[in-house]
Amino acid sequence: MSRMDNTHSEAPAPDEAAVEHLLERCADGDRAALERLYQLTSRRLFGVLLRILKRRDLAEDALQEVFVRVWQRARQFDAYRGRATAWLVSIARYRAIDVARSGRVLLSLDAPDVEPRLEIAAAPEPTPESNRTRAALERCLGLLNEGQRRCVTLAFVHGLSHDEIATTVGSPLGTIKSWVRRGLLSLRQCLEA
Amino acid sequence: MNERNRELIDRLASEYVLGTLRGAARRRFESLSAKSGSIASVVRRWEDRFLGLAPGATAAQPSQRVWTGILREIDEYERTKPRDSTRRAWTFALAAGLVGLVVAVGWYRYMQEPPPGAVAIFTTTAGGEIWRVEASKDTTSLRMATLGPVPLEAGRSFELWALPEGGNPVSLGLMPTAGSASAKLTAEQRAALLASRKLAISLEPVGGSPTGSPTGPVVHAADWVIGG
């Protein structure tokens, strides 16, 4: 494949329609489309995987698996029409969680590194709609109490389990579980209000 | 779906997407959602709610080996994927009037290659296939492949055992929880396998039985079918 640019630290923002078109071509077995898709999205997805798996080798294995799955499942993409990025990111996150689950990796939790920061990403192509979604998420996360917000962020961004959050935050497991559950409920209510 | 169910599904979906639903519960929910369009749409709604958090600001450059690995794996996948290509090959054969014994035998052999020396398929009580275990023709190596979601309890491993007739179980190693794994067999394992009519899988501490014999419950057993 063509050499990839190694100099930028920011991922290029792939345009949703282009990604969707490439996925359609992958469903028809077009490998050039898969290559282009890889060029457009692999760095972002690798970032997502690295945050959860912490180790490059594991994240690279997972990334490989993600693109093989994308190739195999491109025909099932229809249900996700209009949400190409959500589909790709979900495949990547679930893969990372499965790898973390299967006991091949003990997450190295160096405390300063996992201090949760809210990284609310700009949508690939900001539209009034996506800006609204993003602002809403930001506002709703802001309404959670500190404990709930930490739990939700540690779980989502770093892929931590209830147990791992309890260890990181230093609170009992029962407290963590209820923070997670209430945090999710408040988020849903707030986002649907 | 009644109201209580709806709330439960929503809660499970939210924890599934967040990633805090783990282990066997995660596998169960995943297969439920694969079968039910309404559950899948609850999952998609939660994915959408979190989308703003997902891509993050960070990106990183993976090494070149990832792309080569992808190409290698999809080659392998296309080569072994039976459906479409099989149908096309048959259509072509019919059209060309070549449907004879030679083609049929040739095709059959192609589909069968490489023939395993012996095979066992492990299924759930409901009949879903979980693993396939195959020995090479000369019984020097073993390949274990997952066929469906593996309902693994956190903090446990699945260990595979040969059950030689008139002898003690002999460990054949740990079962993969995703993808596949292969192992070279020792002389002891080989002898045990050749004398077995059944294989079993037990639930053990992570890393396998500390004693060399099964310590946990046997959760699966399957016939070990030795081919000719």
Interface residues (C-beta under 8 A of the other chain):
Chain A: M1 M4 N6 S9 E10 A11 R31 L34 E35 Y38 S42 R43 R44 F46 G47 V48 L50 R51 R56 A59 E60 L63 Q64 E65 F67 V68 W71 Q72 A79 Y80 R83 T85 A86 V89 S90 R93 I97 D98 V99 R101 S102 G103 L118 E119 I120 A121 A123 P124 T133 R134 L137 E138 V152 T153 A155 F156 V157 G159 L160 S161 H162 I165 V180 R181 L184 L187 R188 L191
Chain B: D10 R11 S14 E15 V17 L18 G19 T20 R22 G23 R26 A40 R44 E47 D48 R49 F50 L51 G52 L53 A54 P55 G56 A57 T58 A59 A60 Q61 P62 S63 R65 V66 W67 G69 I70 L71 E73 I74 Y77 L152 A154 G155 S157 T177 A178 G179 V206
